[in-house]
Amino acid sequence: MKPTEINKNNKTDLIVSTIKSIVGIAPLIGPALQETFDTIIPNQRLDRIAKFAIELDDKLNNITKEQINIKMQQETFIDLLEEAAFQSTHALSNDRISYIASIVDKALTEKEITDIENKHLLNLLKELNDIEIIWLRFYLVPTIGGDEEFRNKHADILELIHPTLGSDQKELDKAAIQNSYKEHLSNLGLLEKEVNIKVGGNTNPIETKGYKITSLGKLLLRQIGFKDDKWLR
């Protein structure tokens, strides 16, 4: 047997071993996830899949294996689960894995939002980085003095940057990136601009006051795990 064939066989054995271990450590959702692995998961990403399986299994407190098996007969749910598994392989933080698992959990345990709608939300999540999610959550309570606990926890991200004529390039760059986060959230329909229309003269110039979170933005936060947040009640 050639060395390359030996390496390939060893890699295959490792994958099989890892998949079996996931089923063992996440007995509720593991068997369902196992069905998605062979075709969509790159070998080197299986450790993140394991974290995703454990996170999801921990969330499923009020569902039985029989209920999961029923959902696994639905193509729309399988499509959602495959997308979630794929996204988890690219997750760069435990928070991200938790967000993804939360959407699948909601698809399994709640009926208000359909699998297709949850996949849409999952794809919106895919468009956001972790910093943008923090900014989205910030706009639940954007008023001065609001939710100090959250602001203090993420002070390094949420400190507003207001460049002046004397600002150096570093500060200008940081302000540009910070503004781009909000613009991106707005373009996705998760935030909307609050505007004033100045009446006078031959034109009606529009002045942007800031942003506020949309219903879609609140829905995304609920589905990714902020449902118990007191500001969403």
C-alpha positions as CSV (number, residue, x, y, z in Angstrom):
1,M,0.0,0.0,0.0
2,K,1.3,3.5,-0.9
3,P,2.1,6.0,1.8
4,T,-0.7,8.3,0.5
5,E,-3.2,5.5,0.7
6,I,-2.2,4.8,4.3
7,N,-2.6,8.5,5.2
8,K,-6.0,8.6,3.5
9,N,-7.1,5.5,5.5
10,N,-5.8,6.9,8.7
11,K,-7.7,10.2,8.1
12,T,-10.9,8.2,7.3
13,D,-10.5,6.2,10.5
14,L,-10.1,9.5,12.4
15,I,-13.2,10.9,10.9
16,V,-15.3,7.8,11.7
17,S,-13.9,7.8,15.3
18,T,-14.7,11.5,15.7
19,I,-18.2,11.1,14.4
20,K,-18.9,8.2,16.8
21,S,-17.6,10.2,19.7
22,I,-20.0,13.1,18.8
23,V,-22.9,10.6,18.9
24,G,-21.7,9.5,22.3
25,I,-21.3,12.9,23.9
26,A,-24.5,14.4,22.3
27,P,-26.9,11.4,22.4
28,L,-30.0,13.4,21.6
29,I,-28.9,15.3,18.5
30,G,-25.8,13.3,17.6
31,P,-27.4,10.6,15.5
32,A,-29.3,13.2,13.5
33,L,-26.1,15.2,12.9
34,Q,-24.2,12.1,11.9
35,E,-26.3,11.9,8.8
36,T,-25.0,15.3,7.5
37,F,-21.3,14.7,8.0
38,D,-20.0,12.6,5.1
39,T,-20.7,15.1,2.3
40,I,-20.6,18.6,3.8
41,I,-18.0,18.7,6.6
42,P,-14.3,19.2,5.8
43,N,-12.1,16.8,7.9
44,Q,-10.3,19.5,9.8
45,R,-13.5,21.1,11.0
46,L,-14.9,18.2,13.0
47,D,-13.8,19.6,16.4
48,R,-16.1,22.6,15.8
49,I,-18.9,20.2,14.9
50,A,-18.4,18.4,18.2
51,K,-18.7,21.8,20.0
52,F,-21.9,22.5,18.0
53,A,-23.4,19.1,18.8
54,I,-22.7,19.5,22.5
55,E,-24.1,23.0,22.6
56,L,-27.2,22.0,20.8
57,D,-27.7,18.8,22.8
58,D,-27.5,20.9,26.0
59,K,-30.2,23.3,24.8
60,L,-32.7,20.5,23.9
61,N,-34.3,20.0,27.3
62,N,-37.9,19.6,26.3
63,I,-37.7,17.3,23.2
64,T,-37.5,13.6,22.7
65,K,-35.6,11.5,20.3
66,E,-38.9,10.6,18.6
67,Q,-39.6,14.2,18.0
68,I,-36.2,14.7,16.5
69,N,-36.7,11.7,14.2
70,I,-40.0,13.2,13.0
71,K,-38.2,16.4,12.2
72,M,-35.5,14.5,10.4
73,Q,-38.1,13.3,7.9
74,Q,-38.7,16.9,6.8
75,E,-36.5,18.2,4.0
76,T,-36.8,21.8,5.2
77,F,-35.4,20.9,8.6
78,I,-32.6,18.7,7.1
79,D,-31.7,21.7,4.9
80,L,-31.5,23.9,7.9
81,L,-29.5,21.4,9.9
82,E,-27.0,21.0,7.1
83,E,-26.5,24.7,6.8
84,A,-26.1,25.0,10.6
85,A,-23.5,22.2,10.6
86,F,-21.6,23.8,7.8
87,Q,-21.6,27.2,9.4
88,S,-20.4,25.8,12.7
89,T,-17.3,24.5,10.9
90,H,-16.4,28.1,10.2
91,A,-17.3,29.5,13.6
92,L,-14.4,31.4,15.1
93,S,-15.9,31.7,18.6
94,N,-17.9,29.7,21.1
95,D,-20.5,32.5,21.0
96,R,-21.0,31.9,17.3
97,I,-21.5,28.2,17.8
98,S,-24.0,29.0,20.5
99,Y,-25.9,31.4,18.1
100,I,-26.1,28.7,15.4
101,A,-27.2,26.0,17.8
102,S,-29.9,28.3,19.2
103,I,-31.5,28.7,15.8
104,V,-31.7,24.9,15.4
105,D,-33.0,24.5,18.9
106,K,-35.8,27.0,18.1
107,A,-36.6,25.1,14.9
108,L,-36.9,21.9,16.9
109,T,-38.8,23.2,19.9
110,E,-40.9,26.1,18.6
111,K,-43.5,26.3,15.8
112,E,-43.9,30.1,15.4
113,I,-41.1,30.3,12.9
114,T,-40.9,27.8,10.1
115,D,-37.7,25.9,9.1
116,I,-37.4,28.0,5.9
117,E,-37.7,31.2,7.9
118,N,-35.1,30.0,10.4
119,K,-32.8,29.2,7.6
120,H,-33.2,32.7,6.3
121,L,-32.3,34.0,9.8
122,L,-29.3,31.6,9.8
123,N,-28.2,33.1,6.5
124,L,-28.5,36.6,8.0
125,L,-26.3,35.5,10.9
126,K,-23.8,34.2,8.4
127,E,-23.5,37.7,7.0
128,L,-22.6,39.2,10.4
129,N,-19.4,39.1,12.4
130,D,-19.4,38.8,16.2
131,I,-18.8,42.5,16.6
132,E,-21.8,43.4,14.5
133,I,-24.0,41.1,16.7
134,I,-22.8,43.1,19.7
135,W,-23.8,46.4,18.0
136,L,-27.2,44.9,17.1
137,R,-27.8,44.0,20.7
138,F,-26.6,47.5,21.7
139,Y,-29.4,49.1,19.7
140,L,-32.1,47.4,21.9
141,V,-31.3,50.0,24.5
142,P,-29.4,52.9,22.7
143,T,-30.4,55.6,25.2
144,I,-27.9,57.2,27.5
145,G,-27.6,55.2,30.6
146,G,-29.3,52.2,29.2
147,D,-28.1,48.6,30.0
148,E,-24.8,49.6,31.6
149,E,-24.0,46.0,32.3
150,F,-23.9,45.1,28.6
151,R,-22.0,48.3,27.7
152,N,-19.4,47.7,30.3
153,K,-18.9,44.1,29.3
154,H,-18.3,45.2,25.7
155,A,-16.8,48.7,26.3
156,D,-13.8,48.1,24.0
157,I,-16.2,47.6,21.1
158,L,-19.1,50.0,22.0
159,E,-17.0,53.1,22.7
160,L,-18.2,55.6,20.1
161,I,-15.5,57.1,18.0
162,H,-16.2,60.7,16.9
163,P,-13.3,61.9,14.7
164,T,-12.5,65.6,14.5
165,L,-10.3,67.7,12.2
166,G,-7.4,66.9,14.5
167,S,-7.9,63.1,14.4
168,D,-5.0,61.0,13.2
169,Q,-5.4,58.3,10.5
170,K,-5.7,55.5,13.0
171,E,-8.8,57.1,14.6
172,L,-10.3,57.9,11.2
173,D,-9.9,54.3,10.2
174,K,-11.5,53.0,13.4
175,A,-14.4,55.4,13.0
176,A,-14.9,54.3,9.4
177,I,-15.0,50.6,10.4
178,Q,-17.4,51.3,13.2
179,N,-19.7,53.2,10.9
180,S,-19.5,50.4,8.4
181,Y,-20.8,47.9,10.9
182,K,-23.9,50.0,11.4
183,E,-24.4,50.5,7.7
184,H,-24.1,46.8,7.1
185,L,-26.8,46.1,9.8
186,S,-29.0,48.7,8.2
187,N,-28.5,47.2,4.7
188,L,-29.6,43.8,6.0
189,G,-32.7,45.3,7.4
190,L,-31.7,44.7,11.1
191,L,-31.3,48.4,11.9
192,E,-33.0,51.4,10.3
193,K,-31.9,55.0,10.2
194,E,-33.8,57.6,12.1
195,V,-34.0,60.8,10.1
196,N,-35.1,64.4,10.4
197,I,-36.4,66.2,7.3
198,K,-35.4,69.9,7.4
199,V,-38.0,72.0,5.7
200,G,-37.0,75.2,4.1
201,G,-35.7,76.7,0.9
202,N,-36.0,74.8,-2.3
203,T,-34.9,71.5,-0.9
204,N,-35.8,69.2,2.0
205,P,-32.4,67.9,3.2
206,I,-32.5,64.7,5.2
207,E,-30.5,64.6,8.4
208,T,-29.7,61.2,9.9
209,K,-30.1,61.1,13.7
210,G,-28.9,57.6,14.3
211,Y,-30.2,54.0,14.1
212,K,-32.9,52.0,15.8
213,I,-33.4,48.2,15.8
214,T,-36.1,46.8,13.5
215,S,-38.5,44.0,14.2
216,L,-36.3,41.7,12.1
217,G,-33.3,42.6,14.2
218,K,-35.2,41.8,17.4
219,L,-36.4,38.5,15.9
220,L,-32.8,37.5,14.9
221,L,-31.6,38.3,18.5
222,R,-34.4,36.1,19.9
223,Q,-33.6,33.2,17.6
224,I,-29.9,33.3,18.3
225,G,-30.3,33.1,22.1
226,F,-31.3,36.5,23.4
227,K,-34.9,35.4,24.0
228,D,-34.6,35.7,27.8
229,D,-33.0,39.2,27.6
230,K,-35.2,41.5,29.7
231,W,-35.0,44.2,27.0
232,L,-36.7,41.9,24.5
233,R,-39.7,41.2,26.6
